Amino acid sequence: MCAPGHPGELLRENIDAMGWSVAECAGHLGISAAALSRLLNGRTGMSPRVALALERLGWSTAEFWMRVQAGHQLAQLRKEEVA
């Protein structure tokens, strides 16, 4: 089974499709460019606040983004248990 990717990977695809810079997208989300960069690079997880901001942009629902985050976290835990 393929492990679910980090939500930042999917978010980056959306940003690229819009032709936005990280700073421009961060402005639309109401967060700092540094915070968005951490999310995009997998150093932090998707927060409910960002998920809701993405929903307001029309990029799926907040529940979708939170499911992606939860799937990624569960896959990481399962991976740790095997190791």
C-alpha positions in Angstrom: 0.0 0.0 0.0 1.2 3.5 -0.9 1.6 5.8 2.1 -0.4 9.0 1.9 1.7 12.1 1.2 2.0 15.2 3.3 -0.7 17.7 2.7 1.9 20.3 1.8 2.7 18.3 -1.4 -0.9 18.6 -2.6 -1.1 22.2 -1.5 2.1 23.0 -3.5 0.3 21.6 -6.6 -2.6 24.0 -6.1 -0.3 27.0 -5.6 1.7 26.1 -8.7 -1.6 25.7 -10.7 -2.6 29.2 -9.7 0.8 30.6 -10.6 1.2 32.1 -7.1 4.3 32.6 -5.1 4.5 31.3 -1.6 4.2 34.9 -0.2 1.1 35.5 -2.4 -0.6 32.4 -1.3 0.3 33.0 2.4 -1.4 36.4 2.1 -4.6 34.8 0.8 -4.4 32.3 3.7 -3.7 34.9 6.3 -0.5 33.3 7.5 3.2 34.2 7.2 5.2 33.0 4.2 7.5 31.3 6.7 4.6 29.3 8.1 3.4 28.3 4.7 6.9 27.3 3.7 7.2 25.0 6.7 3.9 23.4 5.7 4.9 23.0 2.1 8.2 21.4 3.1 6.6 18.9 5.5 8.1 20.5 8.6 4.7 21.2 10.1 1.2 19.7 9.6 -2.0 21.2 8.3 -3.8 23.1 10.9 -7.6 23.5 11.1 -7.2 27.2 10.6 -5.3 26.8 7.3 -7.7 24.0 6.2 -10.6 26.4 6.7 -8.7 29.2 4.8 -8.1 26.7 1.9 -11.8 25.9 1.9 -12.6 29.6 1.6 -10.4 29.8 -1.4 -12.4 27.0 -3.0 -9.7 24.5 -2.7 -11.9 21.6 -1.5 -13.3 21.4 2.0 -11.6 21.9 5.4 -12.6 18.3 6.2 -10.7 17.1 3.1 -7.5 18.8 4.1 -7.8 17.5 7.7 -8.4 13.9 6.4 -5.2 14.2 4.2 -3.3 15.4 7.4 -4.7 12.5 9.5 -4.0 9.9 6.8 -0.4 11.1 6.6 0.0 11.0 10.4 -1.4 7.5 10.7 0.9 6.3 7.9 3.9 7.7 9.7 2.9 6.0 13.0 2.4 2.7 11.2 5.8 3.1 9.6 7.4 3.8 13.0 5.8 0.6 14.5 7.3 -1.5 11.8 10.8 -0.1 12.3 
